[in-house]
Amino acid sequence: MLSEAAQYSVDLRDVHGQQAAKRALEVACAGGHNILFIGPPGAGKTVLAKRIPTILLPMSLEEAIETTRIRSVAGVLEDSRVLVGTWPYRSPHHTIGDQAMLGDLTEEEETGRNACPT
């Protein structure tokens, strides 16, 4: 059941070239390190970032249950999903403030955060 829930629509194998960047992602993900993407528009930062969850270790059952509970309480759990088996990926706008990123939101900030994909 968990392996069926862990389906991603993208994969790091889809990225051609960028060997140094892909290697850096693999090392950072394997070691649990942070990653900072810097570069001009069109360099592939978002393409690489969206594929990070696909190279992480699969979720354990406990992690999947916890993720499902959080999404359910937040009201963003898809009706068709019984168990969330994919790692969350958020893509906030680069102008997001600290309060919005951490969850202490005003009504206007909440609207902007909800526009981000989850």
matplotlib code that plots the C-alpha trace (Angstrom):
import matplotlib.pyplot as plt

x = [0.0, 2.8, 4.7, 1.5, 1.2, 4.8, 4.4, 6.0, 5.2, 8.9, 12.2, 15.9, 16.6, 14.5, 17.2, 19.9, 23.3, 23.7, 26.0, 27.7, 24.3, 22.7, 25.7, 25.5, 21.8, 22.6, 25.3, 23.2, 20.1, 22.1, 23.7, 20.6, 22.2, 20.5, 20.7, 20.8, 20.1, 21.7, 21.7, 20.0, 16.5, 16.3, 19.4, 17.3, 17.0, 13.3, 13.6, 16.2, 14.4, 11.2, 13.0, 14.6, 11.8, 12.4, 15.9, 15.2, 14.8, 11.2, 9.0, 8.5, 5.0, 5.2, 6.4, 3.6, 1.0, 2.3, 2.3, -1.2, -2.4, -0.8, -2.3, -5.7, -5.7, -4.6, -7.4, -5.2, -5.5, -6.9, -10.1, -8.8, -5.7, -5.9, -2.2, 0.3, 3.5, 5.4, 7.6, 6.1, 7.4, 6.6, 7.5, 7.0, 7.5, 10.9, 9.4, 7.7, 8.3, 9.5, 6.0, 4.3, 7.0, 6.8, 3.0, 2.2, 0.0, -2.3, -5.3, -3.5, -0.3, -2.4, -4.0, -0.5, 0.8, -2.2, -1.4, 1.8, 1.7, 1.9]
y = [0.0, 2.4, 1.7, 2.5, 5.8, 6.8, 7.8, 10.9, 12.7, 13.8, 12.1, 13.3, 11.0, 13.5, 16.1, 16.0, 17.6, 19.4, 16.6, 18.6, 19.9, 16.5, 15.1, 17.9, 17.1, 13.4, 14.2, 16.7, 14.5, 11.4, 13.4, 15.3, 18.7, 21.9, 23.1, 26.7, 27.2, 30.3, 31.2, 33.2, 32.5, 29.4, 27.7, 24.8, 25.6, 24.8, 21.7, 20.3, 21.3, 19.6, 16.4, 16.3, 14.2, 11.5, 10.8, 10.7, 7.4, 6.1, 7.1, 4.7, 3.7, 6.0, 9.0, 8.3, 8.2, 11.4, 13.2, 12.0, 13.3, 16.7, 17.1, 15.9, 18.4, 21.2, 20.4, 19.6, 15.8, 14.7, 12.7, 9.8, 9.3, 7.0, 7.4, 10.0, 8.2, 11.1, 13.6, 17.1, 19.8, 23.4, 26.2, 29.5, 32.7, 34.3, 37.4, 35.4, 36.8, 35.0, 35.1, 33.6, 30.9, 29.9, 30.0, 33.2, 34.7, 37.6, 37.0, 38.6, 36.5, 33.3, 33.9, 34.3, 31.1, 29.1, 30.0, 28.0, 24.4, 21.8]
z = [0.0, 0.8, -2.4, -4.4, -2.5, -3.3, -6.9, -8.2, -11.5, -12.0, -11.6, -11.4, -14.4, -16.5, -16.1, -18.8, -18.1, -14.8, -13.6, -10.9, -9.6, -9.6, -7.7, -5.2, -4.6, -4.1, -1.6, 0.3, 0.4, 1.5, 4.3, 5.3, 4.5, 3.4, -0.2, -1.5, -5.2, -6.7, -10.4, -13.2, -14.4, -16.5, -15.0, -13.8, -10.1, -9.8, -12.1, -9.7, -6.5, -7.6, -8.0, -4.6, -3.0, -5.7, -4.5, -0.8, 0.9, 0.8, 3.7, 6.5, 7.5, 10.5, 8.4, 5.9, 8.6, 10.2, 6.8, 6.1, 9.5, 9.0, 5.5, 6.8, 9.7, 7.3, 5.0, 2.0, 1.9, -1.5, -1.1, -3.2, -1.1, 1.9, 2.7, 1.6, 0.6, -1.1, 0.6, 0.7, -1.6, -1.1, -3.6, -1.8, -3.8, -3.3, -1.7, 1.1, 4.5, 7.7, 9.2, 6.2, 5.9, 9.6, 9.8, 11.8, 9.1, 8.5, 6.2, 3.2, 3.8, 4.2, 0.8, -0.8, 0.8, -0.2, -3.8, -3.5, -4.6, -1.8]

ax = plt.figure().add_subplot(projection="3d")
ax.plot(x, y, z, "-o")
ax.set_aspect("equal")
plt.show()
